[in-house]
Amino acid sequence: MILEFTKRKNAKGPERANPSDAGLDVFYCPKDPKVSSCSIKPGENMLLSTGLKFGIPHGYMLQVCNRSSMGAKRSLVVGAHIVDSGYDGEIFVDLHNIGSKTQYVERDAKIAQLILVPVVSFRAREVKQEDVLYSDNITISNRGAGSLGSSDRPKKTAHGLHPPGTYNQEDPPKKLDTIKKMISGYTPNGF
């Protein structure tokens, strides 16, 4: 798919570093040509301009994503993420400094990557019974209202015991025991 874009004078166009990369890199382009860099203090965020505008077709959105090196090495992560179809203004990148040191971003530095994502339109329909959310069996999960790590907790059987293969988190199995269980009864393919 081809996405058309325009750019402000002196702005860098989006680039794909490698042919197989999911996203196109975008660069910091301050409106004032005299500005060569900006600083983001710990705990602060800043909207950085790219000088780019995209024509996003109906049924798609651009997702503004972190560059792994910015997050891992410099503690700069993207805040606002979604650019809707129909928006024809400049793309800004909301960078948050979650680290402990002031970070400086130079003009023309890669600041984020854009990924084109299909959007499934939906309508929300309120159900009258508060406790009956999945009346039409649209999910195969029995997760219920479990949240915030609930799927990491070992499940218990009707007798209160953990099923085979699970363990008490206070007394995890030794690594060698786990490996032995994995390879016991192993038969290579073709035998």
Secondary structure, DSSP 8 states (H G I E B T S, - for coil): ----EEE-TT----B-SSTT-SSEEEE---SSTT--EEEE-TT-EEEEEEEEEE---TTEEEEEE--HHHHHHH-EEE---EEETT--SEEEEEEEE-SSS-EEEETT-EEEEEEEEE---------SSTT-S-TT-------TT--SSGGGS----TTS---TT---TTS---HHHHHHHHHTT---TT-
